Amino acid sequence: MSSSVISKNSEILFLYEAKNANPNGDPDDENRPRMDPKTRRNFVSDVRLKRYFRDYAASKLGENHVWVVKPGGRTVDATERFAQFGNDPRKVLSECVDARLFGVVISKKSEEARKRGQSIAYTGPVQFSWGFSLHPVDLYDFPSITSEFSATVMGYGTIGKDYRVYYSLIAFYGAVSARRARDTGATEEDLMRLDDWLWDALVTETITRSKIGQRPLLYLRAEYGRPEDMMGDLRRFIAVNWNEPVRDISDVRLDFSELASRLKAADAIYLRCADDFSACGQLRGQLGTSKVRPLPHGERKSR
């Protein structure tokens, strides 16, 4: 892997599905999946997506190489976490892959800093907008009973509701800034890890009661020689049709023709598809072989 600083701008398109799951609960609304009530579109925050990546990165690199993490499962504030890096912001950046990619804000809690509201902030080169479903989504709920254990007795706890989506095909758009990478020291190696690990994180870090049932379908990163060639939200170039009620990927039809045409401006296109996601295979054919670099990166090297 290359340790050189990211030198080119990129745009990212990431699609994954959620079936009988809660992709991103809203704690202010009984943990219901985040929804637009008028369009019935399901939303997922960029914070949720980055949490998957951070958890997977911590499992691969160790907790000392991820800034936003619970060391040893313990919640710590930014001041205590900063002290673990010698109160040196450059050490945070040199050690933590998420700080280099996504940026970091470190609030100072000394008395003098508190009076002045001081903090240290670096804007990361990789930014994601909120994800949303490419079609209307239906919710369902069912009673949920939590179990309570004591030393001698097992009993029943709170009775509430468990909210899920039947099916949601979620799309994220992201952008990578080479100029901001110079500020955080984000490297080509970091970007390659993002390419590979964001996919892997959706496989391994969704094995929880509410998140199981999600899997990645398509990851694309288009790299540009000129920053001015970036097009903005790539999701708007996907033509989507569906049959209601949407309960499976077979109920959704995607046409990537316009996206493939517009991506001719890219220098290189890094692409990974789920084996059974035929629309992604069609996109690969439309893009041709000259610019497409298959992912994961280790697989590309072996070819």
Protein Blocks (a to p, Z undefined) as FASTA:
>chain_A
ZZbdcfbdcddddddddehiafbacfkngopacddfklopacddfklmmmmmmmmmmmmn
opklcfbdcehhiacdfklmmmmnoopaklmmmmmmklmmnopadddfbfklmmnopacd
dddfbdcdddddfbdcdddddddddddddfkbccddddddddddfbdcddddddddfklm
mmnopafklmmmmmmmmmmmmmmmmmcfklgoiacfbdcddddfblklpgbjfklmpccd
dddddfbfklpccdfklmmmmmmmpmbdcddddfklmklmmmmmmnommlpccddfklmm
mZZ
